[in-house]
């Protein structure tokens, strides 16, 4: 067991953390499965609008690797296949009706321990839950033909207003263990689980993993940061990673023999009337989850957290990998002499606003950029929010000049856009580090 | 307020095209200074830090206020003006035209290049435009200021691609230009006191000319450690008062605008080198080699450079380890120039420019070390 005390990083003090109580969603009218949630994946459709589906029916497959299946989390009829620019399929919307489920084989713990690696892979692929397993580098669905150096599970919650693992997985310890037993079959390497002092108790009974303890501000909970400290990813290597809630979902599939679609989400953010956890269906419609009235120009609805989540709205759906919804105020317009304000209510990492004198006061910032794009300023602050031995500015400059070799040398494989999200947040030059990293990942994928 | 905002928004539309487009960069700067740009995030992170370049640079200017105040007073006091306010006004009215010319000429160039490159006037110039006047003697001819600012802005910055891309500190580039083209107006004994025909050597010149102990020479010329610390000696407007500069340094460090690594490294480099030089010196040698190390820190442009010039994030080393090397290099160089180069009793400007030139190389080594650690991982 490794103990990692990270000093670098920053917890943005935000209003709107979810109360520790779970409510049941009053109604589920529609859900969606969104191909755009899966980086670089192009779907091959298996349903058409009007088709009736059961919970667990195949909606689409990965066109390049048709073994990877995407199953419906609810029974109902396919309302629409939404296409965006260049006819890219964005989401498959299903109108939910009375529940009926496809039936699969179920497995006990002892049966799982006797499985071969090939069979374990086959079961997971067939379950429709394989997409939950992602790989580094490149943050896309894991390539089942490759064998990873290790599998990482992050049980550390550090993102702003992050849903707490023990709330999401309350009472699902057995499913979690079953899922971990299956994951152990998938790799010849180690199965790493990181916990924090908060989640340690919840994971204490889990066996078959190497446990590590992480402490420190965000992004300590990011799996990329944990990989960097536990077993760095080098050129040519592959690591798989998966969230604890997906592991529990796999366990539930194995024990019940049905596609498990019930999920707990955290409803957070300063613009909600009340913040709490809600038990709903995977891919739920935002307006089913939230009873605060939402207007597009008043509130920003984010599937995920404020740093890395996707913008959506009341008529949108929660993403596959997301376990929370954040609602924050939209930008209200131009502010007079914003740059000389004293900043009692400013949300800032820098010691340039009076709000720094009361660091415990939580703020409710809007979606204002608070400035315009400028050239990089190497103040040394970016390094303070990136707990990795990576030079963020130099890496980004290498990406911008498209120097493939230098990108590789400076650690493009070790980072994902989410790991540098705080760099974008604190940047006085308003540089989009995430977009630049994404650009670098695309360049490397093309090269590979 | 709403009226003004509407007016600016309309103006923005009008100036985006048509014959007055050349004024758009200047307008853009004023526009976003009066009201925040009002751009929202489109991707994650959906919220952004309240900091922007305007506040960043604004704090540097704020930190310069003590130097401007004390420096102005000192210009008056050196010229023999009696009374606190009268002396300040005398000096301020000497300084103001230099600042006005610097801004007018500099912003003119920024506007032209902003128009060519299609961006607004960037905030960096606000700082350059106040730093340069503070490094000049109060008697500098204004036309020379105009020429120097043009050189500093165009050759020092714009040819590299504008703010953020420049290799050298633009304010120091402009000053160096003056120093080498019109040495008679920026060095020697005749330029520091704003009275015609009145000469007054700077403490550095006095120390350099000392036949024996530099401290004795300083004392006999009326320069004590005290009045050099408080800044009542001849010199460039902003550089004389160490205490005013230190107040500025505190502001820069508390807000995190300037790198404490660079400041500390420069200080340590200079102090260490000065100790070494003095150890091998002695009164028999005379001049600068007899000067105790702490005297160097309060004399000439050292402190002003160490606080406001070395820490320019664009021309300094960008890596944290590199900042140490960069600061120490400058600190060591300034002492070497002051002590061993009889032509220039002041070495700070050249030492910083020297450091600027070397900062990419220093960063290169730090980056290579990072690459090497990655390659050697797990071996």
Interface residues (C-beta under 8 A of the other chain):
Chain A: X12 X14 X232 X234 X300 X302 X304 X306 X307 X308 X309 X310 X311 X326 X328 X330 X331 X333 X334 X335 X336 X337 X338 X339 X340 X343 X346 X347 X348 X349 X350 X351 X352 X353 X365 X366 X367 X368 X369 X370 X371 X372 X374 X375 X376 X377 X378 X379 X380 X381 X383 X389 X390 X391 X393 X394 X409 X410 X411 X421 X422 X424 X425 X426 X427 X428 X429 X430 X432 X434 X435
Chain B: X1 X5 X32 X33 X34 X35 X36 X37 X38 X39 X40 X41 X42 X43 X44 X45 X46 X47 X48 X49 X50 X51 X52 X53 X54 X55 X56 X58 X59 X120 X122 X123 X162 X163 X164 X165 X254 X255 X256 X257 X259 X261 X313 X314 X316 X317 X318 X319 X320 X323 X363 X366 X367 X370 X371 X373 X374 X375 X377 X378
